[in-house]
């Protein structure tokens, strides 16, 4: 993964040597259905110790949510997830995304993410995909869908032949299973949404979200 300056002038830029994988043990994977939730949700996550926030491009308000967080929560490093096209890349960076996450990759998508000027985590689920990215100089990746693709056993098996690759496993990970992933040498952090239970979000119980985020931040 390549680090660079922020795409959002309203938020502070990370240090050039900072990796998204090293900001916190967990990257919250956020699906924003109500735009009014974006800023208080992000503030709760940051207050709990989870500054890197992946807003998935799965809802009509996702880009607006990224813009709002970038403008109003300066301590957050907001990124875009479910990036699957060059248009997604362009629109996400224009909205203020400071990193990009894709569930998979193609040469075209990889080139667009690399050219975007922000850090990116292309998704992989096979050894061949990992090797192909290493050939292109990409060493930090999303492992997705983590549980369905082999979980900790698969990632541990990749460690010996491909020690230069680092991963953010996402997909089916819970507060109970996260520590087993984080114990692996080739895992920098995990992605998950357990700190954002649907009932808490529906009730706008941001204090509960902050508490769950703090527990997640203490996992390592």
C-alpha positions, -999 to +999 in steps of 0.1 A: +000+000+000+012+035-009+009+063+016+004+099+005-011+133+014-048+136+023-074+142-003-093+164+021-080+198+029-102+200+060-086+170+078-049+167+089-027+146+067-012+114+082+026+112+084+042+098+052+053+066+070+019+059+086+001+028+074-037+025+077-030-010+091-011+005+121-036+032+132-057+009+154-063-029+158-097-025+142-111-006+112-148-001+117-167-011+085-196+014+084-228+013+063-244+047+066-281+046+058-290+079+075-267+108+066-275+124+100-258+095+117-224+099+099-208+126+120-220+115+155-211+079+146-176+089+135-171+110+166-181+081+188-157+057+170-128+082+172-135+089+209-133+051+215-099+049+199-107+039+163-097+067+140-096+049+107-132+045+095-142+027+063-175+040+049-188+015+024-202+026-009-234+006-004-259+033+002-270+064-017-256+087+010-222+071+014-202+098-005-220+125+014-212+107+046-175+106+037-176+144+030-194+152+062-169+131+083-139+146+065-152+181+072-165+178+107-144+151+124-108+161+119-094+134+141-110+107+119-091+091+089-122+084+068-119+060+039-141+045+013-149+008+011-165-014-015-145+004-041-151-016-073-146+009-102-125+038-114-155+060-109-157+049-073-121+058-068-125+093-083-157+101-065-144+088-032-112+109-032-132+140-044-155+134-014-126+134+010-117+097+014-082+094+028-079+057+020-096+032-003-106-004+003-118-029-024-133-064-020-111-075-050-091-060-078-084-059-115-055-043-133-077-013-142-089-008-106-055-013-091-040+014-115-068+038-105-062+033-068-025+036-072-029+068-092-054+083-067-027+095-044-042+080-012-034+047+006-053+017-006-061-019+004-070-041-026-089-072-017-075-108-020-087-142-012-062-165-030-025-170-029-022-161-066-038-128-060-014-120-032+016-129-054+003-108-083+000-078-060+035-084-046+048-084-082+032-049-085+049-036-054+017-038-032+024-053+002-007-044+022-040-059+013-075-067+025-082-104+030-119-109+021-142-126+029-119-136+058-140-163+075-154-178+043-120-178+026-101-198+052-098-175+083-067-176+105-056-210+093-053-197+057-035-165+067-011-184+089-003-207+060+006-176+038+030-163+064+059-186+057+061-184+018+049-147+016+061-130+048+063-096+030+025-094+027+004-078+054-033-081+057-065-065+071-089-094+073-125-085+069-157-105+066-174-124+094-150-113+121-164-106+156-151-093+189-146-129+199-125-140+169-106-107+163-079-115+188-069-147+170-064-128+138-045-100+155-021-126+170-008-134+135+024-117+124+011-109+090-021-092+102-019-055+108-055-049+118-089-064+112-121-049+098-155-054+114-188-038+124-196-054+157-190-021+175-220-007+155-249-030+165-280-022+145-301-015+176-276+010+190-274+028+156-312+028+153-315+043+188-286+067+181-269+054+212-235+068+204-223+063+240-227+025+235-209+027+202-181+046+219-179+020+246-178-009+221-152+010+201-130+014+232-132-023+238-122-030+202-093-005+204-079-024+234-077-058+217-040-053+210 
